[in-house]
Amino acid sequence: MLEAIDVARLRFSGYAFLIEVKYRSHRHGFRLAEVPIIFVDRRFGVTKNSIANIAQSAWAVWAMRLRRG
């Protein structure tokens, strides 16, 4: 699968990377399935997810869609 989606041409990193891999896999006809993960509630510390990362992930969805069109 990784050869089919041409990993060397992936544009994004972080969570957007996962979105791009799923998008390209779907476009190549691979079957996708979700596997639930149960996380334990955080007791200490803070999230590593930043506003910039969230914005990049949101932009990635639109960028891939617009590029396709």
N, C-alpha and C positions, 0 to 999 in steps of 0.2 A: 504494500500500500504506500509506504513512504517513497518508493521510487516512482510510483504512478503520479503522486501529487507534487513531485519535484521539490523536495525540501530545501534545496539550495536557493530557490526563488521565493521563499516565504518572506514577507515584508515586515511582519509585526513580531513583538516580543511580549512577554508577560501573559496575562489572561487573553489578550487579543490574539496571541499565537495559537491558543487552543481553539478560538473561534475560527481562525483562518484554516487550521488543519481540518476541523469538522466541515467547514464550508467546501473546501476543495475535495475532501473525501466524498461528500454527498454529490458534488458535481461529476465525479468520476464513476458514480454508480455504486459505491460501496454502501453496504447496509450499516446504519448507525444504531446504537442502542445506549440507553442511559443506565448506569449502574449507581444506585443510590449509595451515598457515603454518609454515615452518621457521625457528626462531630460532637465532642464533649464541649459544653459551654466553657468559654474562656474565663479563668478566674483572675489572672494577672496579665499585665501587658496591654498592648494596643495593637490594632490591626496594622498590617504592612501595606494594605491597599490604600493608595493615595488618590486624590481627586484627579491627578494627571493620568493615573493608570485607568481609572474609570472612564475618563474622557477619551483616552486612546482606544479603549475597547468599544465604546459606543461609535466612535468615528470609523473603526475598522469595519464594522458591519456595513455602514453606508459606503465606504470606500470600495469594498469588494463588490457590492451591488452596482454601484455607478460604473466601475471599471468594466464589469460584465456587459452592461448596456451599451 
